[in-house]
Every structure is written in C-alpha cells, then in structure tokens.
Amino acid sequence: MKKYGMPNTKLTEEVFSAILVVVVLLILPQLGAVAMMVGSATGFGIYVYLFPDRFRTRNGSLKLAIGLVTFLAILAGVVVVMSLAGQIK
C-alpha cells in the first residue's frame, strides 16, 4: 500500500469547483441578492450537468439531483419576481 501516492482526483473538476466557489463567494454578493441566487442555481446546474457521476444514487439515478436543480431554479425565479416587485433590493 502506497503511503505517499497522489490522490485520484480529476483536475477539471477541481478547477471548476474552485472557480465556482470564488464566483459565488466573492463576486456575486457584490451584485446583490438576485445575482447571488441566479448565479448559485446556474452554477449548481452546470456542475450537475458536467459531473453527473458525483450526484448519482446507488442505483445510478439522477432524479434527486435533477429535482434539486429544478427546485433551485424555481426559487431563483421567485427571487427575480420578488425583486421586480420591489420587495427585495
């Protein structure tokens, strides 16, 4: 058994995750609540689309991840409507 081997990680996923964290935590809060919600929902949707194996259940289904992406998209729509109605700044 190797003690000092490199971990089996994918560089593409690590880079995408790092960029997503920087955008969501540092850039989007400066733009307001609407940008934060829409950007977070979009980023999670893209993450599920690019790396679906991370979100599969034991039987290989993506139903839970797709349901969560749909729920976040609906919430983002609610935030946009509330912002346009003047309830959120």
C-alpha positions, 0 to 999 in steps of 0.5 A: 500500500502506497503511503505517499501516492497522489490522490485520484482526483480529476483536475477539471473538476477541481478547477471548476469547483474552485472557480465556482466557489470564488464566483459565488463567494466573492463576486456575486454578493457584490451584485446583490441578492438576485445575482447571488441566487441566479448565479448559485442555481446556474452554477449548481446546474452546470456542475450537475450537468458536467459531473453527473457521476458525483450526484448519482444514487446507488442505483445510478439515478439522477432524479434527486439531483435533477429535482434539486436543480429544478427546485433551485431554479424555481426559487431563483425565479421567485427571487427575480419576481420578488425583486421586480416587485420591489420587495427585495433590493 
